[in-house]
C-alpha cells in the first residue's frame, strides 16, 4: 500500500472500541487465508481507523450493521481531502474486503455493495536516466561496510527489480546452501514474494561482484551469524524493510536523485521491455500473475519505446 501523501502529520486513531472484536476476527481470517503479516496489519488498521475516526467520532453507531453506504462515502471524501487518491483507493479496498467478509459471516447487508473506489489517475513513475544511476553508484563508492552494503543493495535492486520486502528477507548462510537464498556462482537469488510464493531471479556479473564485495566485509561484522543478508552499520542487527527504504532515500538525497525502492521495479520492467524481452518472462521474474501489471509497470516510458520500435521497423521500409 503506497505511503500517504498527506498535508497533515497527525497519528491515525486506531482505538476501535466496541467495533474491535470483528476487526480481530477479520485479521484471523486473513492470516488463515495465507495473507502476509504486512497485508493483515494494513487491512485491519484501515478498518480500525474507519471505525475510530468516523463511526465512533462522527456517528452514533455502536454496531457494524448500522454502518451504511453514506458512512463509507463520507469517509472517502474525508480521506481524499487529506491524502492522495491512490492512498484513499487502497483504504477503500481494505474496507471492501472487510465488509464482504462480514456480510458472509454475519449474514448482514454489505454497505459497500454497488459502490466504486476513488478514481486513481495514471501517474507513470519516471525511469532512471544513465546519469541518475551513475550518480547513485558514485554515492556508494568506497570500501567501508556501509558503502559496500549500500552499493550491493542498489545493484540488486537495479538488476532484479524485486520488491523491497523481498530484498529485506534475503537469507545468507555461507556454510549451508540450503539455508541461503543467494548463489553467486549461478548468479541467482531466491526471493519470497507475496502470498509466500517463491521464485528465482538472476543478477548480472556486476551485481554479483557488488554482493561478493559486501559479503566479504560482512564476514567481519559482529552480527555475521544472523541469517539475514543485510546488516546494520556498527554492530547493529539486520536491516528492516523500513531501514533499507530510508537508506535508499538518503543515498538519493546525497547525489540529488529522486529515488525510492519501487522505482527500480519500474525501471527494470521498462529496460526489459525496451530491450525486447518477452512479456511472459518478465511476469515470471517479477512474480506477477496478471497481465495488467505489464501495462502498469511498462507505462513509464511506453511512448519512448514505441518511437524506437517505429525506427527499427520503418527505417528499412520501401
BALOBA-1460 file (C-alpha; in Angstrom, 3 decimals):
// residues 318
<rec num="1" residu="x" x="0.000" y="0.000" z="0.000"/>
<rec num="2" residu="x" x="1.556" y="3.330" z="-1.023"/>
<rec num="3" residu="x" x="2.517" y="5.776" z="1.688"/>
<rec num="4" residu="x" x="0.024" y="8.591" z="2.154"/>
<rec num="5" residu="x" x="0.690" y="11.955" z="0.565"/>
<rec num="6" residu="x" x="-0.729" y="13.923" z="3.473"/>
<rec num="7" residu="x" x="-0.694" y="17.607" z="4.323"/>
<rec num="8" residu="x" x="-1.338" y="16.594" z="7.938"/>
<rec num="9" residu="x" x="1.094" y="14.627" z="10.070"/>
<rec num="10" residu="x" x="-1.273" y="13.570" z="12.842"/>
<rec num="11" residu="x" x="-1.176" y="9.952" z="14.015"/>
<rec num="12" residu="x" x="-4.096" y="7.766" z="12.987"/>
<rec num="13" residu="x" x="-6.754" y="6.894" z="15.545"/>
<rec num="14" residu="x" x="-6.889" y="3.094" z="15.816"/>
<rec num="15" residu="x" x="-8.900" y="2.553" z="19.016"/>
<rec num="16" residu="x" x="-11.998" y="0.940" z="17.513"/>
<rec num="17" residu="x" x="-13.731" y="0.355" z="20.841"/>
<rec num="18" residu="x" x="-16.742" y="-1.947" z="20.528"/>
<rec num="19" residu="x" x="-16.028" y="-2.490" z="16.841"/>
<rec num="20" residu="x" x="-12.717" y="-4.231" z="17.580"/>
<rec num="21" residu="x" x="-13.898" y="-7.861" z="18.023"/>
<rec num="22" residu="x" x="-14.973" y="-8.156" z="14.387"/>
<rec num="23" residu="x" x="-11.741" y="-6.486" z="13.247"/>
<rec num="24" residu="x" x="-9.717" y="-9.055" z="15.183"/>
<rec num="25" residu="x" x="-11.767" y="-11.868" z="13.639"/>
<rec num="26" residu="x" x="-11.167" y="-10.375" z="10.196"/>
<rec num="27" residu="x" x="-7.424" y="-10.375" z="10.889"/>
<rec num="28" residu="x" x="-7.598" y="-14.036" z="11.869"/>
<rec num="29" residu="x" x="-9.466" y="-14.804" z="8.632"/>
<rec num="30" residu="x" x="-6.811" y="-13.050" z="6.546"/>
<rec num="31" residu="x" x="-3.988" y="-14.867" z="8.331"/>
<rec num="32" residu="x" x="-5.737" y="-18.209" z="7.820"/>
<rec num="33" residu="x" x="-6.019" y="-17.393" z="4.113"/>
<rec num="34" residu="x" x="-2.240" y="-17.114" z="3.955"/>
<rec num="35" residu="x" x="-2.032" y="-13.336" z="3.660"/>
<rec num="36" residu="x" x="1.308" y="-11.795" z="4.598"/>
<rec num="37" residu="x" x="1.614" y="-10.267" z="8.052"/>
<rec num="38" residu="x" x="2.045" y="-6.827" z="6.468"/>
<rec num="39" residu="x" x="-1.173" y="-7.271" z="4.490"/>
<rec num="40" residu="x" x="-3.080" y="-8.369" z="7.601"/>
<rec num="41" residu="x" x="-1.813" y="-5.360" z="9.513"/>
<rec num="42" residu="x" x="-2.552" y="-2.940" z="6.670"/>
<rec num="43" residu="x" x="-6.120" y="-4.173" z="6.196"/>
<rec num="44" residu="x" x="-7.039" y="-4.375" z="9.865"/>
<rec num="45" residu="x" x="-5.546" y="-0.944" z="10.604"/>
<rec num="46" residu="x" x="-7.552" y="0.551" z="7.724"/>
<rec num="47" residu="x" x="-10.776" y="-0.859" z="9.197"/>
<rec num="48" residu="x" x="-9.854" y="0.202" z="12.742"/>
<rec num="49" residu="x" x="-9.115" y="3.728" z="11.515"/>
<rec num="50" residu="x" x="-12.525" y="3.939" z="9.816"/>
<rec num="51" residu="x" x="-14.241" y="2.710" z="12.987"/>
<rec num="52" residu="x" x="-12.298" y="5.004" z="15.344"/>
<rec num="53" residu="x" x="-12.155" y="8.202" z="13.295"/>
<rec num="54" residu="x" x="-15.571" y="8.025" z="11.640"/>
<rec num="55" residu="x" x="-18.044" y="5.595" z="13.199"/>
<rec num="56" residu="x" x="-17.147" y="6.377" z="16.818"/>
<rec num="57" residu="x" x="-16.266" y="10.030" z="16.385"/>
<rec num="58" residu="x" x="-18.844" y="11.253" z="13.875"/>
<rec num="59" residu="x" x="-21.862" y="8.921" z="14.199"/>
<rec num="60" residu="x" x="-23.824" y="7.359" z="16.989"/>
<rec num="61" residu="x" x="-23.303" y="3.842" z="15.688"/>
<rec num="62" residu="x" x="-22.287" y="1.090" z="18.082"/>
<rec num="63" residu="x" x="-22.642" y="-1.962" z="15.803"/>
<rec num="64" residu="x" x="-21.250" y="-2.762" z="12.379"/>
<rec num="65" residu="x" x="-24.684" y="-3.472" z="10.899"/>
<rec num="66" residu="x" x="-25.591" y="0.178" z="11.466"/>
<rec num="67" residu="x" x="-22.873" y="1.398" z="9.098"/>
<rec num="68" residu="x" x="-24.207" y="2.314" z="5.663"/>
<rec num="69" residu="x" x="-23.135" y="3.483" z="2.230"/>
<rec num="70" residu="x" x="-23.082" y="7.122" z="3.308"/>
<rec num="71" residu="x" x="-20.586" y="6.359" z="6.060"/>
<rec num="72" residu="x" x="-18.150" y="4.862" z="3.576"/>
<rec num="73" residu="x" x="-18.723" y="7.723" z="1.121"/>
<rec num="74" residu="x" x="-18.190" y="10.368" z="3.814"/>
<rec num="75" residu="x" x="-15.011" y="8.598" z="4.908"/>
<rec num="76" residu="x" x="-13.693" y="8.567" z="1.353"/>
<rec num="77" residu="x" x="-14.428" y="12.292" z="0.969"/>
<rec num="78" residu="x" x="-12.523" y="12.951" z="4.196"/>
<rec num="79" residu="x" x="-9.560" y="10.874" z="3.026"/>
<rec num="80" residu="x" x="-9.455" y="12.474" z="-0.425"/>
<rec num="81" residu="x" x="-9.293" y="15.897" z="1.184"/>
<rec num="82" residu="x" x="-6.138" y="14.936" z="3.042"/>
<rec num="83" residu="x" x="-4.400" y="12.133" z="1.164"/>
<rec num="84" residu="x" x="-3.651" y="11.028" z="-2.382"/>
<rec num="85" residu="x" x="-6.336" y="9.303" z="-4.438"/>
<rec num="86" residu="x" x="-4.159" y="6.169" z="-4.581"/>
<rec num="87" residu="x" x="-3.988" y="6.006" z="-0.790"/>
<rec num="88" residu="x" x="-7.742" y="6.580" z="-0.445"/>
<rec num="89" residu="x" x="-8.377" y="3.854" z="-3.018"/>
<rec num="90" residu="x" x="-6.263" y="1.390" z="-1.041"/>
<rec num="91" residu="x" x="-8.162" y="2.247" z="2.139"/>
<rec num="92" residu="x" x="-11.408" y="1.681" z="0.231"/>
<rec num="93" residu="x" x="-10.309" y="-1.769" z="-0.922"/>
<rec num="94" residu="x" x="-9.379" y="-2.776" z="2.630"/>
<rec num="95" residu="x" x="-12.856" y="-1.769" z="3.828"/>
<rec num="96" residu="x" x="-14.406" y="-3.561" z="0.859"/>
<rec num="97" residu="x" x="-12.734" y="-6.820" z="1.824"/>
<rec num="98" residu="x" x="-13.783" y="-6.400" z="5.446"/>
<rec num="99" residu="x" x="-17.456" y="-5.744" z="4.698"/>
<rec num="100" residu="x" x="-17.526" y="-8.565" z="2.153"/>
<rec num="101" residu="x" x="-16.193" y="-10.934" z="4.837"/>
<rec num="102" residu="x" x="-18.546" y="-9.538" z="7.499"/>
<rec num="103" residu="x" x="-21.601" y="-9.921" z="5.251"/>
<rec num="104" residu="x" x="-20.749" y="-13.575" z="4.622"/>
<rec num="105" residu="x" x="-20.008" y="-14.288" z="8.284"/>
<rec num="106" residu="x" x="-22.932" y="-12.480" z="9.901"/>
<rec num="107" residu="x" x="-25.408" y="-12.628" z="7.013"/>
<rec num="108" residu="x" x="-25.947" y="-8.864" z="7.054"/>
<rec num="109" residu="x" x="-26.126" y="-6.499" z="4.058"/>
<rec num="110" residu="x" x="-22.845" y="-5.288" z="2.603"/>
<rec num="111" residu="x" x="-22.933" y="-1.452" z="2.755"/>
<rec num="112" residu="x" x="-20.312" y="-1.220" z="0.008"/>
<rec num="113" residu="x" x="-22.268" y="-3.264" z="-2.494"/>
<rec num="114" residu="x" x="-22.628" y="-1.094" z="-5.604"/>
<rec num="115" residu="x" x="-20.029" y="1.485" z="-4.540"/>
<rec num="116" residu="x" x="-16.960" y="2.231" z="-6.643"/>
<rec num="117" residu="x" x="-13.451" y="3.051" z="-5.406"/>
<rec num="118" residu="x" x="-11.995" y="6.553" z="-5.830"/>
<rec num="119" residu="x" x="-10.590" y="7.176" z="-9.292"/>
<rec num="120" residu="x" x="-6.815" y="6.994" z="-9.403"/>
<rec num="121" residu="x" x="-5.383" y="8.920" z="-12.373"/>
<rec num="122" residu="x" x="-2.498" y="7.358" z="-14.250"/>
<rec num="123" residu="x" x="0.781" y="8.726" z="-12.972"/>
<rec num="124" residu="x" x="3.678" y="6.861" z="-14.589"/>
<rec num="125" residu="x" x="6.794" y="6.546" z="-12.483"/>
<rec num="126" residu="x" x="9.762" y="8.022" z="-14.390"/>
<rec num="127" residu="x" x="12.560" y="5.594" z="-15.182"/>
<rec num="128" residu="x" x="16.140" y="6.372" z="-14.251"/>
<rec num="129" residu="x" x="18.491" y="8.023" z="-16.692"/>
<rec num="130" residu="x" x="22.002" y="6.717" z="-17.154"/>
<rec num="131" residu="x" x="23.278" y="9.753" z="-15.265"/>
<rec num="132" residu="x" x="20.923" y="9.025" z="-12.353"/>
<rec num="133" residu="x" x="22.304" y="5.522" z="-11.977"/>
<rec num="134" residu="x" x="25.909" y="6.689" z="-12.285"/>
<rec num="135" residu="x" x="25.380" y="9.248" z="-9.528"/>
<rec num="136" residu="x" x="23.862" y="6.621" z="-7.254"/>
<rec num="137" residu="x" x="26.839" y="4.343" z="-7.844"/>
<rec num="138" residu="x" x="29.287" y="7.144" z="-7.072"/>
<rec num="139" residu="x" x="27.380" y="7.991" z="-3.875"/>
<rec num="140" residu="x" x="28.143" y="4.472" z="-2.593"/>
<rec num="141" residu="x" x="31.703" y="4.224" z="-3.868"/>
<rec num="142" residu="x" x="34.241" y="3.199" z="-1.242"/>
<rec num="143" residu="x" x="35.445" y="0.341" z="0.914"/>
<rec num="144" residu="x" x="33.613" y="0.907" z="4.186"/>
<rec num="145" residu="x" x="30.947" y="-1.528" z="5.379"/>
<rec num="146" residu="x" x="28.109" y="0.899" z="4.681"/>
<rec num="147" residu="x" x="29.415" y="1.824" z="1.241"/>
<rec num="148" residu="x" x="29.786" y="-1.784" z="0.133"/>
<rec num="149" residu="x" x="26.432" y="-2.778" z="1.614"/>
<rec num="150" residu="x" x="24.564" y="0.140" z="0.039"/>
<rec num="151" residu="x" x="26.241" y="-0.425" z="-3.329"/>
<rec num="152" residu="x" x="25.196" y="-4.091" z="-3.201"/>
<rec num="153" residu="x" x="21.594" y="-3.248" z="-2.274"/>
<rec num="154" residu="x" x="21.288" y="-0.788" z="-5.144"/>
<rec num="155" residu="x" x="22.957" y="-3.227" z="-7.551"/>
<rec num="156" residu="x" x="20.473" y="-5.986" z="-6.659"/>
<rec num="157" residu="x" x="17.500" y="-3.635" z="-6.956"/>
<rec num="158" residu="x" x="18.726" y="-2.468" z="-10.353"/>
<rec num="159" residu="x" x="19.475" y="-5.982" z="-11.634"/>
<rec num="160" residu="x" x="16.242" y="-7.627" z="-10.485"/>
<rec num="161" residu="x" x="13.528" y="-5.098" z="-9.755"/>
<rec num="162" residu="x" x="12.438" y="-7.202" z="-6.766"/>
<rec num="163" residu="x" x="10.124" y="-5.775" z="-4.136"/>
<rec num="164" residu="x" x="11.506" y="-4.051" z="-1.044"/>
<rec num="165" residu="x" x="10.080" y="-6.727" z="1.260"/>
<rec num="166" residu="x" x="11.630" y="-9.458" z="-0.917"/>
<rec num="167" residu="x" x="15.071" y="-7.869" z="-0.768"/>
<rec num="168" residu="x" x="14.850" y="-7.368" z="3.002"/>
<rec num="169" residu="x" x="14.062" y="-11.061" z="3.538"/>
<rec num="170" residu="x" x="17.029" y="-12.489" z="1.603"/>
<rec num="171" residu="x" x="18.855" y="-15.018" z="3.797"/>
<rec num="172" residu="x" x="22.552" y="-15.832" z="3.733"/>
<rec num="173" residu="x" x="24.441" y="-18.747" z="5.261"/>
<rec num="174" residu="x" x="27.983" y="-19.300" z="3.949"/>
<rec num="175" residu="x" x="28.112" y="-22.812" z="5.446"/>
<rec num="176" residu="x" x="24.722" y="-24.169" z="4.404"/>
<rec num="177" residu="x" x="23.440" y="-23.536" z="0.862"/>
<rec num="178" residu="x" x="20.054" y="-24.975" z="1.878"/>
<rec num="179" residu="x" x="19.562" y="-22.017" z="4.207"/>
<rec num="180" residu="x" x="20.957" y="-19.426" z="1.831"/>
<rec num="181" residu="x" x="18.874" y="-17.585" z="-0.761"/>
<rec num="182" residu="x" x="21.816" y="-16.355" z="-2.803"/>
<rec num="183" residu="x" x="24.122" y="-18.309" z="-5.110"/>
<rec num="184" residu="x" x="26.823" y="-16.082" z="-6.561"/>
<rec num="185" residu="x" x="28.267" y="-18.825" z="-8.758"/>
<rec num="186" residu="x" x="24.962" y="-19.221" z="-10.581"/>
<rec num="187" residu="x" x="24.152" y="-15.530" z="-10.083"/>
<rec num="188" residu="x" x="20.735" y="-16.427" z="-8.698"/>
<rec num="189" residu="x" x="18.669" y="-15.196" z="-5.774"/>
<rec num="190" residu="x" x="15.667" y="-16.998" z="-4.330"/>
<rec num="191" residu="x" x="13.040" y="-14.477" z="-3.247"/>
<rec num="192" residu="x" x="9.929" y="-14.991" z="-1.164"/>
<rec num="193" residu="x" x="7.126" y="-12.945" z="-2.684"/>
<rec num="194" residu="x" x="3.513" y="-12.189" z="-1.991"/>
<rec num="195" residu="x" x="1.376" y="-14.980" z="-0.577"/>
<rec num="196" residu="x" x="4.596" y="-16.824" z="0.281"/>
<rec num="197" residu="x" x="5.310" y="-17.622" z="-3.358"/>
<rec num="198" residu="x" x="8.960" y="-18.416" z="-4.008"/>
<rec num="199" residu="x" x="10.755" y="-17.691" z="-7.280"/>
<rec num="200" residu="x" x="14.333" y="-17.412" z="-8.513"/>
<rec num="201" residu="x" x="15.720" y="-14.286" z="-10.170"/>
<rec num="202" residu="x" x="19.015" y="-13.705" z="-11.935"/>
<rec num="203" residu="x" x="21.592" y="-10.977" z="-11.410"/>
<rec num="204" residu="x" x="24.325" y="-9.836" z="-13.765"/>
<rec num="205" residu="x" x="28.060" y="-10.107" z="-13.181"/>
<rec num="206" residu="x" x="28.285" y="-6.514" z="-11.964"/>
<rec num="207" residu="x" x="25.654" y="-7.037" z="-9.296"/>
<rec num="208" residu="x" x="27.235" y="-10.357" z="-8.311"/>
<rec num="209" residu="x" x="30.588" y="-8.624" z="-7.796"/>
<rec num="210" residu="x" x="28.958" y="-5.929" z="-5.641"/>
<rec num="211" residu="x" x="27.272" y="-8.551" z="-3.461"/>
<rec num="212" residu="x" x="30.519" y="-10.525" z="-3.230"/>
<rec num="213" residu="x" x="32.395" y="-7.447" z="-2.008"/>
<rec num="214" residu="x" x="29.718" y="-6.863" z="0.614"/>
<rec num="215" residu="x" x="29.737" y="-10.496" z="1.770"/>
<rec num="216" residu="x" x="33.498" y="-10.379" z="2.305"/>
<rec num="217" residu="x" x="33.255" y="-7.363" z="4.592"/>
<rec num="218" residu="x" x="30.066" y="-8.726" z="6.184"/>
<rec num="219" residu="x" x="32.065" y="-11.710" z="7.473"/>
<rec num="220" residu="x" x="33.834" y="-9.344" z="9.913"/>
<rec num="221" residu="x" x="30.562" y="-7.871" z="11.221"/>
<rec num="222" residu="x" x="29.576" y="-8.525" z="14.832"/>
<rec num="223" residu="x" x="26.214" y="-9.900" z="13.687"/>
<rec num="224" residu="x" x="27.555" y="-12.006" z="10.806"/>
<rec num="225" residu="x" x="25.960" y="-15.112" z="12.308"/>
<rec num="226" residu="x" x="22.469" y="-13.725" z="11.687"/>
<rec num="227" residu="x" x="20.592" y="-15.346" z="8.768"/>
<rec num="228" residu="x" x="19.524" y="-12.063" z="7.171"/>
<rec num="229" residu="x" x="21.862" y="-10.901" z="4.400"/>
<rec num="230" residu="x" x="21.633" y="-7.159" z="5.032"/>
<rec num="231" residu="x" x="23.071" y="-5.973" z="8.359"/>
<rec num="232" residu="x" x="23.128" y="-2.576" z="10.012"/>
<rec num="233" residu="x" x="26.248" y="-0.496" z="10.442"/>
<rec num="234" residu="x" x="28.445" y="-0.930" z="13.510"/>
<rec num="235" residu="x" x="27.222" y="-3.899" z="15.494"/>
<rec num="236" residu="x" x="23.548" y="-3.408" z="14.709"/>
<rec num="237" residu="x" x="21.413" y="-6.326" z="13.648"/>
<rec num="238" residu="x" x="19.549" y="-6.994" z="10.389"/>
<rec num="239" residu="x" x="18.115" y="-4.121" z="8.403"/>
<rec num="240" residu="x" x="14.334" y="-3.931" z="8.184"/>
<rec num="241" residu="x" x="12.456" y="-3.024" z="5.016"/>
<rec num="242" residu="x" x="11.927" y="0.429" z="6.514"/>
<rec num="243" residu="x" x="15.639" y="0.782" z="7.200"/>
<rec num="244" residu="x" x="16.508" y="-0.161" z="3.622"/>
<rec num="245" residu="x" x="13.951" y="2.340" z="2.302"/>
<rec num="246" residu="x" x="15.477" y="5.110" z="4.411"/>
<rec num="247" residu="x" x="18.985" y="4.195" z="3.263"/>
<rec num="248" residu="x" x="17.960" y="4.340" z="-0.404"/>
<rec num="249" residu="x" x="16.267" y="7.708" z="0.076"/>
<rec num="250" residu="x" x="19.303" y="9.050" z="1.934"/>
<rec num="251" residu="x" x="21.701" y="7.986" z="-0.827"/>
<rec num="252" residu="x" x="19.404" y="9.652" z="-3.333"/>
<rec num="253" residu="x" x="19.455" y="12.925" z="-1.413"/>
<rec num="254" residu="x" x="23.245" y="12.799" z="-1.223"/>
<rec num="255" residu="x" x="23.583" y="12.696" z="-5.007"/>
<rec num="256" residu="x" x="20.475" y="14.667" z="-5.994"/>
<rec num="257" residu="x" x="18.436" y="11.746" z="-7.402"/>
<rec num="258" residu="x" x="14.781" y="11.207" z="-6.519"/>
<rec num="259" residu="x" x="14.898" y="7.525" z="-5.636"/>
<rec num="260" residu="x" x="12.786" y="5.036" z="-3.719"/>
<rec num="261" residu="x" x="12.968" y="1.219" z="-3.893"/>
<rec num="262" residu="x" x="9.879" y="0.676" z="-6.047"/>
<rec num="263" residu="x" x="11.246" y="2.974" z="-8.739"/>
<rec num="264" residu="x" x="13.824" y="0.263" z="-9.508"/>
<rec num="265" residu="x" x="10.949" y="-2.143" z="-10.233"/>
<rec num="266" residu="x" x="9.520" y="0.224" z="-12.821"/>
<rec num="267" residu="x" x="12.976" y="0.810" z="-14.295"/>
<rec num="268" residu="x" x="13.749" y="-2.905" z="-14.527"/>
<rec num="269" residu="x" x="10.426" y="-3.604" z="-16.262"/>
<rec num="270" residu="x" x="10.946" y="-0.771" z="-18.740"/>
<rec num="271" residu="x" x="14.515" y="-1.863" z="-19.509"/>
<rec num="272" residu="x" x="13.418" y="-5.462" z="-20.072"/>
<rec num="273" residu="x" x="10.640" y="-4.488" z="-22.473"/>
<rec num="274" residu="x" x="12.764" y="-1.844" z="-24.193"/>
<rec num="275" residu="x" x="15.398" y="-4.473" z="-24.999"/>
<rec num="276" residu="x" x="12.776" y="-6.787" z="-26.490"/>
<rec num="277" residu="x" x="12.478" y="-9.155" z="-23.519"/>
<rec num="278" residu="x" x="9.431" y="-11.477" z="-23.665"/>
<rec num="279" residu="x" x="6.481" y="-10.301" z="-21.585"/>
<rec num="280" residu="x" x="5.889" y="-13.801" z="-20.184"/>
<rec num="281" residu="x" x="9.448" y="-13.973" z="-18.863"/>
<rec num="282" residu="x" x="9.069" y="-10.543" z="-17.260"/>
<rec num="283" residu="x" x="5.928" y="-11.725" z="-15.484"/>
<rec num="284" residu="x" x="7.820" y="-14.724" z="-14.151"/>
<rec num="285" residu="x" x="10.817" y="-12.684" z="-12.984"/>
<rec num="286" residu="x" x="8.625" y="-10.085" z="-11.295"/>
<rec num="287" residu="x" x="6.313" y="-12.607" z="-9.688"/>
<rec num="288" residu="x" x="3.184" y="-11.383" z="-11.482"/>
<rec num="289" residu="x" x="0.122" y="-13.453" z="-12.288"/>
<rec num="290" residu="x" x="-1.917" y="-10.743" z="-14.022"/>
<rec num="291" residu="x" x="-1.033" y="-9.251" z="-17.452"/>
<rec num="292" residu="x" x="-2.440" y="-5.981" z="-16.112"/>
<rec num="293" residu="x" x="0.830" y="-5.484" z="-14.255"/>
<rec num="294" residu="x" x="2.669" y="-5.357" z="-17.586"/>
<rec num="295" residu="x" x="0.637" y="-2.321" z="-18.604"/>
<rec num="296" residu="x" x="1.105" y="-0.650" z="-15.240"/>
<rec num="297" residu="x" x="4.843" y="-1.132" z="-14.915"/>
<rec num="298" residu="x" x="5.596" y="-0.706" z="-18.597"/>
<rec num="299" residu="x" x="3.801" y="2.648" z="-18.760"/>
<rec num="300" residu="x" x="6.734" y="4.713" z="-17.503"/>
<rec num="301" residu="x" x="8.425" y="5.005" z="-20.902"/>
<rec num="302" residu="x" x="5.922" y="3.346" z="-23.246"/>
<rec num="303" residu="x" x="5.936" y="6.295" z="-25.668"/>
<rec num="304" residu="x" x="9.731" y="6.285" z="-25.956"/>
<rec num="305" residu="x" x="9.728" y="2.538" z="-26.612"/>
<rec num="306" residu="x" x="7.088" y="2.961" z="-29.301"/>
<rec num="307" residu="x" x="9.148" y="5.615" z="-31.091"/>
<rec num="308" residu="x" x="12.263" y="3.445" z="-31.051"/>
<rec num="309" residu="x" x="10.260" y="0.493" z="-32.337"/>
<rec num="310" residu="x" x="8.986" y="2.713" z="-35.162"/>
<rec num="311" residu="x" x="12.549" y="3.498" z="-36.209"/>
<rec num="312" residu="x" x="13.530" y="-0.176" z="-36.190"/>
<rec num="313" residu="x" x="10.511" y="-1.202" z="-38.244"/>
<rec num="314" residu="x" x="10.125" y="1.702" z="-40.634"/>
<rec num="315" residu="x" x="13.730" y="2.646" z="-41.408"/>
<rec num="316" residu="x" x="14.030" y="-0.224" z="-43.890"/>
<rec num="317" residu="x" x="10.501" y="0.075" z="-45.294"/>
<rec num="318" residu="x" x="10.224" y="0.861" z="-49.023"/>
